[in-house]
Amino acid sequence: MIVHILFDGRVQGVGFRYSVMQKALEHGIKGWVRNNDDGMVEMEGEGTEEQIKMFVGSLHTWPNRFIKVTNKKITYLDIEKGYKNFSIVG
């Protein structure tokens, strides 16, 4: 299963991608996260349905007080892409 998320808010320049990667690794999610030119952060993660649910559920608290997510656009896809790890790209 794949989850694709666009994060909006104060999510660039505050360690947000690293925080997303840490949460992904904690939940066994493979995929990537990157900054977009429009100021948003985009990520795609792959895992079991249970892993994805637990990961998405963890996305409401952040370890850094400077991070402020104002909106998340979440899309679920019932496919597999075969990601081998989770990385920060771009």
Phi and psi in degrees as GROMACS dihedral restraints (atoms count N, CA, C in turn):
[ dihedral_restraints ]
;  ai    aj    ak    al  type     phi  dphi    fc
    3     4     5     6     1  -115.6    20    10
    4     5     6     7     1   140.3    20    10
    6     7     8     9     1  -121.1    20    10
    7     8     9    10     1   131.5    20    10
    9    10    11    12     1  -117.7    20    10
   10    11    12    13     1   127.0    20    10
   12    13    14    15     1  -132.7    20    10
   13    14    15    16     1   135.9    20    10
   15    16    17    18     1  -109.3    20    10
   16    17    18    19     1   123.9    20    10
   18    19    20    21     1  -105.4    20    10
   19    20    21    22     1   135.0    20    10
   21    22    23    24     1  -121.0    20    10
   22    23    24    25     1   154.0    20    10
   24    25    26    27     1   127.1    20    10
   25    26    27    28     1  -151.0    20    10
   27    28    29    30     1   -88.7    20    10
   28    29    30    31     1    83.9    20    10
   30    31    32    33     1  -125.7    20    10
   31    32    33    34     1     1.4    20    10
   33    34    35    36     1  -118.0    20    10
   34    35    36    37     1   138.5    20    10
   36    37    38    39     1    80.6    20    10
   37    38    39    40     1    14.3    20    10
   39    40    41    42     1  -129.4    20    10
   40    41    42    43     1    15.5    20    10
   42    43    44    45     1    79.2    20    10
   43    44    45    46     1    18.8    20    10
   45    46    47    48     1   -67.2    20    10
   46    47    48    49     1   -45.0    20    10
   48    49    50    51     1   -60.3    20    10
   49    50    51    52     1   -40.7    20    10
   51    52    53    54     1   -62.9    20    10
   52    53    54    55     1   -41.5    20    10
   54    55    56    57     1   -63.3    20    10
   55    56    57    58     1   -40.2    20    10
   57    58    59    60     1   -64.1    20    10
   58    59    60    61     1   -43.3    20    10
   60    61    62    63     1   -61.8    20    10
   61    62    63    64     1   -42.8    20    10
   63    64    65    66     1   -60.8    20    10
   64    65    66    67     1   -44.2    20    10
   66    67    68    69     1   -64.2    20    10
   67    68    69    70     1   -40.6    20    10
   69    70    71    72     1   -61.7    20    10
   70    71    72    73     1   -46.2    20    10
   72    73    74    75     1   -63.4    20    10
   73    74    75    76     1   -38.6    20    10
   75    76    77    78     1   -60.4    20    10
   76    77    78    79     1   -31.0    20    10
   78    79    80    81     1  -103.9    20    10
   79    80    81    82     1     7.1    20    10
   81    82    83    84     1    73.2    20    10
   82    83    84    85     1    24.7    20    10
   84    85    86    87     1   -87.0    20    10
   85    86    87    88     1   137.2    20    10
   87    88    89    90     1  -110.4    20    10
   88    89    90    91     1   148.8    20    10
   90    91    92    93     1   151.2    20    10
   91    92    93    94     1  -139.8    20    10
   93    94    95    96     1  -154.5    20    10
   94    95    96    97     1   162.9    20    10
   96    97    98    99     1  -142.0    20    10
   97    98    99   100     1   143.4    20    10
   99   100   101   102     1  -152.4    20    10
  100   101   102   103     1   156.1    20    10
  102   103   104   105     1   -80.2    20    10
  103   104   105   106     1   141.3    20    10
  105   106   107   108     1  -105.1    20    10
  106   107   108   109     1   155.6    20    10
  108   109   110   111     1   -62.4    20    10
  109   110   111   112     1   -22.6    20    10
  111   112   113   114     1   -84.0    20    10
  112   113   114   115     1     6.1    20    10
  114   115   116   117     1    92.6    20    10
  115   116   117   118     1    -6.1    20    10
  117   118   119   120     1   -89.6    20    10
  118   119   120   121     1   164.8    20    10
  120   121   122   123     1  -115.8    20    10
  121   122   123   124     1   134.8    20    10
  123   124   125   126     1  -116.4    20    10
  124   125   126   127     1   141.0    20    10
  126   127   128   129     1  -143.5    20    10
  127   128   129   130     1   153.4    20    10
  129   130   131   132     1  -135.3    20    10
  130   131   132   133     1   128.9    20    10
  132   133   134   135     1  -130.6    20    10
  133   134   135   136     1   150.0    20    10
  135   136   137   138     1  -127.3    20    10
  136   137   138   139     1   139.2    20    10
  138   139   140   141     1  -177.7    20    10
  139   140   141   142     1  -171.3    20    10
  141   142   143   144     1   -73.2    20    10
  142   143   144   145     1   165.4    20    10
  144   145   146   147     1   -57.3    20    10
  145   146   147   148     1   -41.7    20    10
  147   148   149   150     1   -65.1    20    10
  148   149   150   151     1   -43.7    20    10
  150   151   152   153     1   -61.1    20    10
  151   152   153   154     1   -44.5    20    10
  153   154   155   156     1   -62.0    20    10
  154   155   156   157     1   -45.5    20    10
  156   157   158   159     1   -60.0    20    10
  157   158   159   160     1   -45.0    20    10
  159   160   161   162     1   -65.3    20    10
  160   161   162   163     1   -41.6    20    10
  162   163   164   165     1   -62.7    20    10
  163   164   165   166     1   -52.1    20    10
  165   166   167   168     1   -60.3    20    10
  166   167   168   169     1   -38.6    20    10
  168   169   170   171     1   -63.1    20    10
  169   170   171   172     1   -23.7    20    10
  171   172   173   174     1   -85.6    20    10
  172   173   174   175     1    -3.3    20    10
  174   175   176   177     1   -86.9    20    10
  175   176   177   178     1    23.8    20    10
  177   178   179   180     1  -109.9    20    10
  178   179   180   181     1    -9.8    20    10
  180   181   182   183     1  -124.7    20    10
  181   182   183   184     1   143.2    20    10
  183   184   185   186     1  -132.1    20    10
  184   185   186   187     1   145.7    20    10
  186   187   188   189     1   -76.1    20    10
  187   188   189   190     1   -10.8    20    10
  189   190   191   192     1  -114.3    20    10
  190   191   192   193     1   123.4    20    10
  192   193   194   195     1   -69.0    20    10
  193   194   195   196     1   -13.9    20    10
  195   196   197   198     1   -81.1    20    10
  196   197   198   199     1   -17.7    20    10
  198   199   200   201     1   -75.6    20    10
  199   200   201   202     1   129.8    20    10
  201   202   203   204     1  -139.8    20    10
  202   203   204   205     1    98.1    20    10
  204   205   206   207     1   -85.7    20    10
  205   206   207   208     1   120.4    20    10
  207   208   209   210     1   -99.6    20    10
  208   209   210   211     1   -20.6    20    10
  210   211   212   213     1  -158.9    20    10
  211   212   213   214     1   145.0    20    10
  213   214   215   216     1  -131.3    20    10
  214   215   216   217     1   130.5    20    10
  216   217   218   219     1  -107.5    20    10
  217   218   219   220     1   111.5    20    10
  219   220   221   222     1  -110.1    20    10
  220   221   222   223     1   129.1    20    10
  222   223   224   225     1  -125.5    20    10
  223   224   225   226     1   131.5    20    10
  225   226   227   228     1  -107.2    20    10
  226   227   228   229     1   138.2    20    10
  228   229   230   231     1  -129.2    20    10
  229   230   231   232     1   131.6    20    10
  231   232   233   234     1   -89.7    20    10
  232   233   234   235     1    61.7    20    10
  234   235   236   237     1  -136.9    20    10
  235   236   237   238     1   170.7    20    10
  237   238   239   240     1  -127.0    20    10
  238   239   240   241     1   138.5    20    10
  240   241   242   243     1  -112.4    20    10
  241   242   243   244     1   -11.6    20    10
  243   244   245   246     1    77.4    20    10
  244   245   246   247     1    31.5    20    10
  246   247   248   249     1   -58.1    20    10
  247   248   249   250     1   142.5    20    10
  249   250   251   252     1   -99.7    20    10
  250   251   252   253     1   -23.6    20    10
  252   253   254   255     1  -153.6    20    10
  253   254   255   256     1  -175.4    20    10
  255   256   257   258     1  -119.3    20    10
  256   257   258   259     1   133.0    20    10
  258   259   260   261     1  -142.0    20    10
  259   260   261   262     1   157.6    20    10
  261   262   263   264     1   -92.1    20    10
  262   263   264   265     1   124.3    20    10
  264   265   266   267     1  -118.9    20    10
  265   266   267   268     1   163.6    20    10
